Amino acid sequence: MIETPVPEIPGGPPQDKRVDEIVQRGPGGALALAGIATAIVFALWFLFYFVIFLPRGIIQ
C-alpha cells in the first residue's frame, strides 16, 4: 500500500510537531461522542420502560 504524505503548511510547524500537538490534546471528541451515545441508549431504555412496559401491568 502506498501512503501519500500530508502536505506541510508553508511557514507552519513541521508535520511531526503538528501531530504531537494534536495527540497531546487527547481524545476529547471521542469521549464526548461516546457519552452522547450512552445517554441516548439510557434515555431510550427508560422511555421504553415507563411508556410501554409499566403501563401493561403485571403479566400473569
Rosetta silent file (secondary structure, phi, psi, omega in degrees, C-alpha in Angstrom):
SEQUENCE: MIETPVPEIPGGPPQDKRVDEIVQRGPGGALALAGIATAIVFALWFLFYFVIFLPRGIIQ
SCORE:     score description
SCORE:     0.000 S_00000001
   1 L     0.000  132.125 -178.809    0.000    0.000    0.000 S_00000001
   2 L   -97.333  125.849  178.351    1.389    3.377   -0.965 S_00000001
   3 L   -95.452  134.140  176.129    0.896    6.183    1.544 S_00000001
   4 L   -93.082  128.697 -178.337    0.560    9.706    0.275 S_00000001
   5 L   -69.814  147.429  176.506    2.291   12.229    2.515 S_00000001
   6 L   -79.529  128.282 -178.515    0.267   15.032    4.018 S_00000001
   7 L   -68.131  141.515  179.076    1.493   18.325    2.599 S_00000001
   8 L   -83.636  148.605  178.798    3.064   20.673    5.111 S_00000001
   9 L   -77.785  127.749  178.875    1.724   24.179    5.514 S_00000001
  10 L   -60.811  129.531  179.695    4.233   26.732    4.195 S_00000001
  11 L    80.477   -1.428 -179.398    5.673   28.677    7.094 S_00000001
  12 L   -93.677  178.145  178.978    3.969   26.341    9.583 S_00000001
  13 L   -69.102  156.268  177.588    5.458   23.912   12.059 S_00000001
  14 L   -60.626  157.511 -174.433    6.890   20.641   10.747 S_00000001
  15 H   -57.412  -42.602 -178.184    4.455   17.750   10.357 S_00000001
  16 H   -61.997  -39.807  179.422    5.749   15.759   13.349 S_00000001
  17 H   -67.846  -37.821  178.388    5.225   18.674   15.732 S_00000001
  18 H   -63.532  -41.906  179.402    1.677   19.221   14.440 S_00000001
  19 H   -65.103  -43.610  178.974    0.849   15.565   15.040 S_00000001
  20 H   -60.939  -39.814  178.513    2.339   15.686   18.544 S_00000001
  21 H   -63.714  -40.798 -179.861    0.242   18.774   19.381 S_00000001
  22 H   -66.639  -43.691 -178.158   -2.940   17.053   18.217 S_00000001
  23 H   -66.858  -34.271 -179.223   -2.191   13.866   20.157 S_00000001
  24 H   -67.645  -25.124  178.621   -1.431   15.811   23.354 S_00000001
  25 H   -67.551  -24.027  176.603   -4.926   17.324   23.334 S_00000001
  26 L    88.291  178.574 -175.009   -6.335   13.860   23.966 S_00000001
  27 L   -89.240   47.982 -176.167   -9.464   12.030   22.819 S_00000001
  28 H   -59.194  -45.461 -178.755  -11.952   14.733   23.873 S_00000001
  29 H   -65.510  -39.886  179.475  -14.194   14.390   20.840 S_00000001
  30 H   -65.929  -40.593  178.687  -14.325   10.603   21.057 S_00000001
  31 H   -67.127  -38.051  177.836  -15.243   10.725   24.734 S_00000001
  32 H   -64.798  -43.463  178.964  -17.963   13.293   24.067 S_00000001
  33 H   -63.681  -42.188  178.437  -19.410   11.164   21.274 S_00000001
  34 H   -64.873  -39.104  178.056  -19.359    8.043   23.446 S_00000001
  35 H   -64.934  -41.847  178.334  -21.058    9.930   26.273 S_00000001
  36 H   -64.593  -43.854  179.651  -23.801   11.234   24.000 S_00000001
  37 H   -62.799  -41.171  178.985  -24.399    7.777   22.525 S_00000001
  38 H   -65.153  -41.616  178.190  -24.591    6.236   26.007 S_00000001
  39 H   -62.207  -39.274  178.665  -27.047    8.917   27.154 S_00000001
  40 H   -64.894  -42.854  179.691  -29.261    8.226   24.130 S_00000001
  41 H   -62.432  -45.535  178.166  -29.280    4.484   24.852 S_00000001
  42 H   -62.811  -42.186 -179.970  -30.230    5.072   28.505 S_00000001
  43 H   -61.884  -42.460  178.706  -32.937    7.561   27.514 S_00000001
  44 H   -65.866  -37.897  179.462  -34.461    5.076   25.052 S_00000001
  45 H   -64.642  -46.598  178.334  -34.343    2.314   27.654 S_00000001
  46 H   -64.158  -38.803  177.562  -36.144    4.465   30.256 S_00000001
  47 H   -60.645  -47.640  177.927  -38.652    5.616   27.635 S_00000001
  48 H   -59.723  -45.081 -175.715  -39.428    2.002   26.724 S_00000001
  49 H   -63.522  -48.415 -174.919  -39.679    1.004   30.397 S_00000001
  50 H   -81.378  -29.252 -175.743  -42.000    3.803   31.512 S_00000001
  51 H   -93.274  -34.063 -174.776  -44.115    4.206   28.357 S_00000001
  52 H  -109.001  -47.923 -172.067  -44.508    0.621   27.134 S_00000001
  53 H   -73.881  -53.791 -176.439  -43.539   -1.863   29.859 S_00000001
  54 H   -63.179  -42.451 -179.765  -45.079   -0.379   33.027 S_00000001
  55 H   -62.379  -19.719  179.584  -48.492    0.539   31.574 S_00000001
  56 H   -71.805  -22.063  179.756  -49.058   -3.101   30.583 S_00000001
  57 L    83.507 -170.270 -178.969  -49.175   -4.100   34.234 S_00000001
  58 L   -76.322  129.770  177.822  -48.226   -7.385   35.820 S_00000001
  59 L   -85.791  125.628 -177.707  -48.094  -10.286   33.403 S_00000001
  60 L  -108.071    0.000    0.000  -49.863  -13.306   34.915 S_00000001
